[in-house]
């Protein structure tokens, strides 16, 4: 359940993050009036409801107690031009199938999509060099459709804050399609819960509204913070600390137990069930060494967090011709290690986090329907990270189900 604003929390405001160092924010050109854009966003209708947010929190609490399983899956980075009735229907159908495959009807499935807002991407470098013929041009990195365009030229890569409004309208259209497809299929009016990385706080802030005494991010059910921005004293943690939505945090092998305990304290001071979803992304070779101390620190501090495995992001490597990829075998090794560690600690495994495509892409190596390294180029269409194709995703989910219930 969401919490009402306490006396201490009353000092928090959606813009409190501005007083803290905040990473991964683009440098918007000065010719645009950001205040006008923020005002327009602030006047836009809510995309999700308080009831839906509470329902998701209840589902996460059940998963943390071992009474449900979460599937959290979708695109690495949504594209504006991908919003269509057939496309959204395909994504919703895939999410439901993955949820059913993970649980096998043994426990309820909590289905969360990286959908209706996953438009921003953090980048390790602000720019890159583009080689064309005999010339070399420096262009800004692609930061997702909410910031700039994927086309590799200086003009397209210039951050454009008007895209914040475009992102909202594309998310709203996606939500409308989700609700339309969900009629008669779910007790939740969206059919699936929505989630995105709360990376661009100038977008999240205007969509944060006071509803029945609680500050809620009304742009998504589950905002999450990535490992690059999970700094306890940073702007992203400051922002998330004041909203009543359930929250997810990416946890890496480089996260120290003390840091994670500090993050949990900031985000979950009341130790509320359903408040925190911790997404481990360690890598197959590091999960066994990194996870035990982190899980012990969270439990020792009294947080009833749900732990789910993201086997994608810790297992990325560069293949031929500079293409990033992941090997399905490494994904399964990480899942197996994750399950083994938490089971030995008597902590429920709460679910699985995947980046998936609805098309038969060739971006990850191995598994059914997957290419070898030389075959990556056949249908490598991602604008950012490599995704599993449907057959690979179903295989990983089926193997995870086997590990959980064998």
SVG drawing of the C-alpha trace seen along z (x, -y; Angstrom):
<svg xmlns="http://www.w3.org/2000/svg" viewBox="-15 -31 56 62">
<polyline fill="none" stroke="black" stroke-width="0.4" points="0.0,0.0 1.2,-3.6 2.0,-5.8 0.6,-9.2 3.0,-12.2 4.5,-12.4 5.7,-15.6 9.2,-14.9 8.1,-13.9 6.0,-17.1 9.3,-18.9 10.0,-16.8 8.7,-18.2 8.9,-16.7 11.7,-19.2 13.8,-18.4 16.2,-16.4 17.5,-19.7 19.5,-20.4 21.5,-17.1 24.1,-16.1 22.2,-14.3 23.9,-12.2 23.0,-11.4 21.0,-14.5 21.3,-15.9 22.5,-19.4 19.4,-21.0 20.0,-23.8 19.2,-27.2 16.8,-28.3 14.0,-26.3 11.7,-27.3 12.0,-24.3 9.5,-25.9 6.8,-26.0 7.4,-22.3 7.3,-21.4 4.0,-23.3 2.5,-21.5 3.6,-18.1 2.2,-19.1 -1.2,-19.8 -1.4,-16.5 -3.7,-13.7 -2.4,-11.0 -1.4,-7.8 -1.8,-5.4 -4.1,-5.4 -3.4,-5.2 -5.5,-1.9 -3.3,-0.3 -0.1,-1.4 -1.4,0.1 -2.3,3.3 1.2,3.6 2.7,3.0 0.6,5.8 1.9,8.1 5.5,7.2 4.9,7.9 3.5,11.3 6.5,12.0 8.9,11.0 7.1,13.5 7.3,16.3 3.6,16.2 4.0,14.8 6.5,14.4 7.3,11.3 8.1,11.2 9.6,7.8 10.4,7.6 10.3,5.6 12.3,3.3 15.7,2.0 14.6,-1.3 11.2,-2.0 10.9,-3.9 8.3,-6.5 7.5,-5.0 6.7,-1.6 3.4,-2.7 0.7,-0.8 -2.3,1.4 -0.7,4.6 2.6,3.8 1.2,3.1 -1.0,6.2 2.0,8.3 4.0,7.0 1.1,7.5 0.6,11.1 4.3,11.8 4.4,10.5 1.5,12.7 3.0,15.7 6.3,15.2 4.4,14.7 2.5,18.0 5.7,19.8 7.5,18.6 4.9,19.5 3.3,22.6 0.2,21.8 2.0,22.7 1.7,19.1 0.2,15.9 2.2,14.0 2.9,10.3 3.4,9.0 5.4,5.8 6.4,4.4 9.2,2.1 6.5,0.2 4.8,-3.1 7.7,-5.2 11.1,-3.3 12.3,-6.1 15.5,-7.2 18.9,-5.5 22.0,-6.2 25.2,-6.4 28.7,-5.8 30.1,-8.5 28.4,-11.8 29.6,-11.6 31.3,-9.3 33.3,-9.6 31.6,-9.0 33.9,-7.9 32.6,-8.7 35.0,-8.2 38.1,-10.1 36.5,-12.4 35.8,-12.0 32.9,-13.8 32.1,-13.9 28.4,-13.4 26.4,-13.2 25.5,-9.7 21.9,-8.5 20.1,-8.8 16.7,-7.5 13.9,-9.0 12.9,-11.2 16.2,-13.1 17.4,-12.8 17.2,-10.8 19.1,-7.6 20.1,-8.9 24.0,-9.3 24.3,-13.0 25.0,-16.1 21.6,-17.7 19.6,-14.6 21.7,-13.9 21.2,-17.4 19.1,-17.1 15.6,-18.5 13.4,-19.1 10.3,-19.1 10.7,-15.4 9.7,-15.3 6.2,-16.2 6.4,-13.7 7.4,-11.0 4.3,-11.7 2.0,-11.6 3.4,-8.3 3.2,-6.8 -0.4,-8.0 -1.2,-6.3 0.5,-3.1 -1.5,-3.2 -4.8,-3.6 -3.9,-0.6 -3.0,1.5 -6.3,0.7 -8.2,1.4 -6.6,4.8 -7.0,5.6 -10.8,5.5 -12.2,8.8 -8.7,10.2 -7.6,8.8 -8.7,7.4 -6.1,4.6 -7.4,2.1 -4.0,1.9 -3.7,5.7 0.0,5.4 1.8,3.0 4.1,0.4 7.6,-0.4 10.5,-2.6 13.8,-3.9 13.2,-7.2 16.3,-8.7 15.2,-12.1 13.9,-13.8 12.7,-16.9 10.2,-14.5 9.3,-12.7 8.9,-15.8 5.8,-17.3 4.1,-13.9 4.4,-13.6 1.2,-14.7 -0.3,-14.7 -3.1,-12.1 -5.1,-11.5 -2.3,-12.7 0.5,-10.8 2.9,-12.0 2.7,-9.6 4.5,-9.3 1.4,-9.2 3.4,-8.4 4.2,-4.8 3.4,-2.1 7.0,-1.2 9.8,-3.7 13.2,-2.3 16.8,-3.5 19.8,-2.0 23.1,-1.2 24.8,-4.2 22.5,-6.6 21.8,-4.7 23.9,-7.1 22.4,-7.4 23.1,-11.2 22.2,-11.7 19.2,-13.3 17.6,-10.1 17.5,-8.5 16.3,-11.9 13.5,-12.0 12.4,-8.4 12.5,-8.7 9.4,-11.0 7.0,-9.1 4.6,-6.4 5.0,-4.1 6.7,-0.8 10.3,-1.3 12.9,0.9 16.7,0.5 19.3,2.2 22.1,3.8 25.4,4.7 28.5,6.6 30.1,3.2 27.4,2.2 28.7,2.5 26.5,3.9 26.9,0.6 25.8,-1.4 22.8,0.8 21.7,0.6 22.0,-3.2 19.8,-3.2 17.2,-1.0 17.2,-3.2 16.5,-6.3 13.8,-4.6 12.2,-2.4 12.5,-4.0 9.3,-2.4 10.2,1.1 7.0,1.5 6.3,4.8 5.9,4.1 8.0,1.0 11.3,2.3 12.1,4.5 15.9,5.2 17.0,6.3 20.4,8.1 22.5,7.7 25.8,9.3 27.1,11.4 27.3,15.2 30.8,15.3 30.2,12.8 26.7,13.6 27.9,16.2 30.4,13.9 28.4,10.6 24.9,11.6 25.2,13.2 26.5,10.1 24.1,7.8 21.1,9.9 22.2,10.3 22.7,6.5 19.2,5.8 17.6,8.5 19.7,7.5 18.4,3.9 14.8,5.1 13.7,4.4 11.3,6.9 12.4,6.4 11.7,8.6 14.8,9.9 14.7,10.6 17.4,11.7 18.4,9.6 20.8,12.0 21.1,9.7 23.1,6.7 26.0,8.3 26.7,10.6 27.1,8.2 30.2,8.5 31.3,7.2 31.1,9.6 32.4,9.3 32.1,5.9 31.6,4.2 28.1,5.5 27.1,5.9 25.6,9.3 24.8,11.7 25.1,15.5 22.0,17.4 24.2,20.0 25.7,17.2 22.2,15.9 21.2,19.3 24.3,19.7 23.6,16.4 20.0,17.4 21.1,20.7 23.6,19.0 21.1,16.4 18.5,19.1 21.2,21.2 22.4,18.3 18.9,17.1 17.6,20.6 20.6,21.3 19.7,18.1 16.0,19.0 15.1,15.8 12.5,16.2 13.5,15.6 10.9,13.1 11.2,13.1 13.0,12.5 14.0,9.3 14.6,9.6 15.1,7.4 13.1,9.0 11.8,8.3 8.6,9.5 10.3,10.1 12.8,12.9 15.9,10.7 19.4,12.1 21.0,10.0 21.8,12.6 23.9,15.7 22.8,19.3 19.6,20.9 16.7,22.0 16.3,19.6 19.5,17.8 22.5,17.1 26.2,17.9 28.5,14.9 28.8,14.7 25.0,14.7 24.4,11.6 24.2,9.3 21.1,11.0 18.5,9.2 20.4,7.0 17.9,4.1 18.2,2.8 19.1,-0.8 20.8,-0.1 21.3,3.2 20.8,6.7 17.4,8.4 16.3,12.0 14.0,13.1 10.7,14.8 12.1,18.4 15.1,17.5 13.0,15.6 10.6,18.5 13.5,20.9 15.2,18.8 11.8,18.5 11.2,22.2 14.7,23.0 14.1,20.5 10.8,22.2 12.6,25.6 15.3,24.2 12.7,22.7 10.5,25.7 12.8,28.7"/>
</svg>
